[in-house]
Amino acid sequence: MTQQQAPLTYRDAGVDIDAGDALVDRIKPLAARTMREGVLAGIGGFGALFEVPKRYKEPVLVSGTDGVGTKLKLAFDWQRHDTVGIDLVAMSVNDILVQGAEPLFFLDYFACGKLSVDVAAQVVGGIAKGCELSGCALIGGETAEMPGMYPDGEYDLAGFAVGAAEKSKLIDGKSIVPGDVVLGLASSGAHSNGYSLLRKILQRANARPEQDFHGRPLGDVVMAPTRLYVKPVLAVLKEFGSDIKGLAHITGGGLLDNVPRILQPGLQAHLNRDAWTMPELFSWLQQQGGVADTEMHRVFNCGIGMVVVVPAARAQEIMKAFRDQGETVYQLGDIRSAAVDQPQTVVV
């Protein structure tokens, strides 16, 4: 007769339910700070409930989802977990913003092999901060502890944003014509794109997060969270309305691939490379990696996180309005006619 084995528990299998409950307790006050009009039920239920604010006459829901990419590898290696949540929020809310949508609520997905309550709380703290800064409610999410799926100390993140816009005020770029002016809002750094190349360059340069980089630790510069453009852009939209003809969030693909997403065939954004100074981080990355100009403009934002297309007659007023909102803004170039087979964005 074989000896009876001890009964197994979920904890024996690598899942700590108590840790999950402890994380929920830590998250609730963070999420509470993000509440806004429209929230009917948030964290704790099987589904979050949100009512579209009644001030919208013909609301169109706009949704977006994204992650943080391989920037997470640096978060693991350098033990910097407090700002990647801001990145997560920014990548989605900036995307729906460019269609004229006000972000309403946000959901997150955090997956790991073994749950560290402290690490997860840092990450979700960043998510809550990003939601506060963009005026959207953190009303739900999922924490998945899956033993064997991820290496120790690593996790994955995904975010989901839903916003609303008046149907008559959606921004689609269709009114852009030759002669319009292209403006650029400064980025806060590399945001959350190009980090596979960036990490390769760091490795080649034997770079360390604590080393001095123009008076700051390199880790602070490299891990600077993605800039949230929601509040300034919505404020300028409220003032200038249809004069904001197109908005492009400069993410993967850089200036060369993202600006064409808002241009009709036969139009080209003609950008002057001397119109803005590429921040020191990008100049250093280009030098250390021997990266060609075209590759830089296709991989990184190179200091421009959001592009705005406006009528030439209103360009100066709109630039002032963005500056009044605390943004650094550049006049990058203009829109021109071009053959259909020509590139829709050139940097010269």
N, C-alpha and C positions, 0 to 999 in steps of 0.2 A: 504494500500500500504506500503510495507516494505521500510525502509530507505536504500538508496543505500550505499553499503560498499565501503571503499576506495580501489582503485586498489592495487594489490599486486606487489611487485618487487622481484627479485632474492635475494636481500639483506634481505627482510622480511623473506625469507625462510632460511636464514642463510648462504648464499653464497655471498662473497664480491668480485666481479669481479675486482674492483679497487685495492684491496689488492693483487690479483693475478698478475695484471699488474705491480704493484710496485715490487713484488718479481722478476719477469722476468727482470726488469730493474737492480735489484741488482745482479742477477745471471750472466748476459751477460759479464761483465768485468772479473768475476771469471773464466768463461768458456773460455774466450779469451786467458787466460794465459796457457791453456792446449793444444792449437792448435799445430798440427804436420803435417808432410807430409801425404798426402792422404785425408785430409778433404776437401770436395768440398762444403758442406753446413752444417751448424750446427744449433744452437738454433734459433727458430723463425719460421721455416717452418713446414709443416705437417710431414715431414720425414727428417732425417739427411742423408747426402750422404757421402760415404767414398770409395775411390779407393785404392785397395790393392797396396802397393808400388811395382814398377816394378822390384826391385832388387830380388823379389821372382821368382824363375823359375817354381816351381810346388807348389804353395801355397795351404795349407790346412787351412781352417778356423776352429778355436777352440773357442767354446762359453761356458760361464758359468754364472750362476745366483745364488744369495744368498741374505740373509738379515743380520740383526745384532742380531736377537734373543732377549732374555729377558734382555740383557744388556741395552736395551732401557728403561726398567722399572727404572733402576738406573739413567739413563739420565733424566727421568722425575722427579724422587724424589729428585735428587741432583742438578737439573738445570745445567746439563753439556751437552751441545748440540754441542760443537765445534769440537769434535773429533770422534763422531760416524759415520760421513761421511767418515773418513779415514778407519774405520773398514769396512764400506760397500764396498768400493773399494777393500780393501785388500782381503776380503773373496773370491771375484770373480777372481781378477787378479792373486792371488797366486795359485788358482785352475787351471787356464788354463796354467800358467807358468810351472807346473810340467810335462806337455806334450811337453815342449820345445817351447811353443808359446810365441811370443812377443805380449803383449796387444796393440791393435790398438785404440779402442775407447770404451767408456762407456756410458751407459744410466742409469738414476735413476728414481725411482717412489717414491714420497712423498705423503702420504695420511693423512688427519687429519679431525677432525670435524669442527673446526674453525681455519682459517689460521692466525697465528702470523707471520708477515713478518720478524720480528727480529729473531725469533727462526728458521724459515725455512732458512733464510739467513745464520745463523750459521752452520746449518746442511749442506747446499749446499757448504758453504765455505770449510768444511772438505772434502766433496766429491771432490771438485776442487783440494784441496791440495793433496789428495791421488792420483788423476790422474797425477798431476805434478810429484810426487815422483816416479810414475811407468811409466812415459813416454807415457801415453795414453790420447787421447782427450776426453773431456766431450762434446759430440756433441748433446745431446738431453735428454729428460726426460718428466715426467708428474707430475704436482702438482694437486692433487685432494682434493677439499674441500667438505666434505660430512657430513652435519649436522646430528647428531644422530647416526653416525656410530662409533665414538670414544669418550671416555670421554674427558672432558675439559683438555687441556694441554698435551694430548697424541697424538702420530702420529705413523705411520708405515713406514718402509723403505724397498725397494727392489732395487737391482742393477743388471745390466746386462753388461757383458764384452765380447768383441769379439777380438780375436787375430789371428795371422797367424804363421804358421811354414812351413818350407820346408818339403815336404812329406818324403824325404829321411832321415830327421833328427828328425822325431817324436820320443819322448821318451815313451816307453811302458813297460819297465822292462823285456822284453823277453830275453835280453842278460845277465841277472843276473844269476850267478852261485855260487855254494859253494866256499867259500874262499874270496869272495868279502867283502869289508869293508863297514860298515854302519857309516856314519858321521851324525852329527846333528848340525843344525844352531840354535842359541839361539833365544828364543821368547822374546817379550817385556813385557810379562805378560800373563794374561789369554786369551788374544786376544778376540774372540767373541763366545767362547764356554764354556759350563758348568755353565752358569750364573743362571740357575734355582737352582742348588745346591749351588752355591756361595752365592746367595741372602738368601737362607735358613740359611746358616752358619752365614752370617752377622747378620741376625735377632736373631739367638740363642746367638751370642756374644754381642748383643746390641751395635753393631759397628756404628760409626758415621763417615761421610766423613772427618770431620775436625780433627779427633784424630790423634795423632802422630803415625807413623809406620816407625820405624827405620830412623827417621829424615825427613820423608816426610808425607804430609797429606795422610791418607788412601785412600781418594777419588781419589787422583792422581794415586796411585798405581793400584787400582781396575779398573779405567777407562782408563788406558794407552792404546792408540790405537794399533791395530794389526800391527805388523811389515810387511813392504812391502819388499819382497825379489826379486822383478823383476830385478832391475838394477844389483845387484851383481851376481845373478844367470845367467843372460844373458851374463855378461862379462866372467864368468868362462866357460860357455858353448862355447863361441866363441873361447876360448883358448884351451879347452880340448875335445870338441866335443863328440865323442862316448864313451869317458872314463866316462862320466856321464851316468851311466846305468839306473838309476831310481831316481825319485824324488817323495816324498810324503809330501803333505801339512797336517800338524797335526791339524785337526779341531775336530768336534764332533766325539767321539769314541776314541780320544787320540792316543797314540802310538800303543795300542793293536789292534785297528780296522782299522787304516789308512795305516800302513806299509804293511799289507797283500794285499792291493789293487794293489800293483805293483809287487807282487811275484807270480811266477808260482806254481802250485801244487807240493808238495815234497820239497819245500824250506822253511826255517825258519830263521827269523831275531833274532839273539841271542844277546840281549842287556845287558850290564853290568850296574847295577843301581849305581855303584860307579864311572862311567865314567864321570858323570857330577853332579854338585851340584844343587839340586832342589832349586830354588829361594825362598826367605823368604816368599813371598806371599803364595806359595803353601804349605810350611811347616806349616804356621800359619793356613791356611784353613783346612789342614789335622788334626791338633791338635784340633782346635776349633770344628770341626765337627765329630771328631772320625772316619774319613774316612779310610777305609782299603787301603792298597797299590794298590791292583788290581783295586779297584774302582777309585782311583786317576789316574791310567794310562789309564783307559777307558773313563774318563770324561774330564780331563784337559790335556793340552799339557805338564805340569810339567816342563816347561822351554825349551822345544825343539819345535820350530815352523815349521821346515822343515827338512826332512830326505833326505840324498843323498847317493846313493849306487855307489861305485867306485871300480875299480880293486885295489887289495892290493898293487901292485907295484907303483901305482900312488897316493896313498892316501896322503902321506905327501906333495907332490907337490900341490895337489888340496886343502888341508887344508890351505897351505900357501897362495894360490891364493884367497881363501875366506877371510882370515885375511887381505890380502892386500886391499880387497874391503870393509873393515870395519866390517866384520861379526865375531862374536864369534863362534867358531866351535869346536866340540868335536868328538873324535873317540868313538862311542857308542858301537860298537861290530862288529859282522861279520855275514855272511850268511852261513847257514849249511844245510845239507840234513836232511829231517825229513819225517816221515810217513805222508801220506796224511790226516790221521785223527787227527794229532797233531796240536796244535795252531801254527799259522804262525809267531807270534811274542811272544817272552818271555822276561821278564825283570828279571834277576837273580842277 
